[in-house]
């Protein structure tokens, strides 16, 4: 019997299938709803565009330096919205959204205010990712961000970047003549942007500062599986013992988070972390460590304006600040010299971060960067110097599903010490079983020095086993001697 196909609106010879009819009806309802949603979005966008045009007319020249005249511009915005035929709820929503568009991060404002998101990455107008827990999610595609907005054109992206750089008070705009910009925002976010001809589209990376993201205590790190309790206790003991420590790994593995963790210690770990009475000075390109310490001072390099101050100049100034420890936030170039010179100058216990995959590469990179900083000594001399100044290297890794782990803790030994390896694994992580193993003890001279500096150094389990074996052997020898005497 002929029937009408409700999807194609054609007459067919097939019989009516009620299940097909139900599915077709549901599909049509969903399509109608999507059309209504799109229509509402377009209508709302039109309202906001109209308000924006009226604010431009009303505020006029105030918008040229809008961050100086924020209060006056917002008053103009209120008056413009008040004249619109909108409900009280719509007026409130329009004000908040326009405020975000004028002085915030626009369509990404909610992402920048979400402390679970650590980075915003824009590779093209429609290709925007956010990093959550080490995993990237594509806005507009991946749950739970599948309904989030992205840019519709290169022009929209350009306007957004122009506003971003005004917020950062960048000296130069991003354009063909200046295709790369690195700036910092008021809350410590690091912004790196490029444009053609360097990249096909404008690209932007905004890395949030540690203070804007979730804070991790040592207990949180253990709970998250980044380390086990023995490993965490060891790291905090080495920090209290004034071991000079390098925390190494690729981008997004939590290096700065671990720096703050070892500085602050933990409520359940006695004798760990920095001594709370110490005065700690942190030299930074971006003010991002923000350790919660009693006496913590962040000193930041100045890269814009006439009175520029690089890391070397900052180090010289810090020597007049009466610091017990002087740390460098990240080693990318001449910071290597500053990091190594702090301990050489008597400020033991510095902690810093660097990108390197193993101890040998870390030493190689430190040598190269010392040479870049103008220290024209032989590589052999610099290698010996590094082995004298650096005591512990902590390597971080990130798994495919975003989990962060300490992959190795390595002891660095003096090249002058006889019968002692250059590097010795203390802890290792097995990525297959996702377990940690304590494989070696530190050298006795380090243990003694850490204890003198107030650390409670955990005992290597292997030493306990050796002690048990030694006691059993002595008992057995005694019994053998006794038996021998009796038999005699």
Secondary structure, DSSP 8 states (H G I E B T S, - for coil): --EE-TTT--EESS---HHHHHHHHHHHHHHHHHHHHHHHHHHHHHHHHHHHHHHHHHHGGGGGGTTTSHHHHHHHHHHHHHTSS--HHHHHHHHHHHHHHHHS-GGGHHHHT-TTEEEEEEEETTEEEEEETTEEEETTTSTTSTT----SSHHHHHHHHHHHHHHTT-SS--BTTB-EEEEE-TTS-EEEEE-TTTSSS-EEEEE--GGGS----HHHHHHTTSS-HHHHHHHHHHHHTT--EEEE-STTS-HHHHHHHHHH-BTTBTT-SS-TTSEEEEEESS-------TEEEEEE-B-SSSS-B-HHHHHHHHTTS--SEEEESEESSTHHHHHHHHHHTT----EEEE--SSHHHHHHHHHHHHHHTT----HHHHHHHHHHH--EEEEEEE-TTS-EEEEEEEEE--TTSTT--SEEEEEEEETTTTEEEE-----HHHHHHHHHTT------HHHHHHHHHHHHHHHHHHHHHHHHHHH-
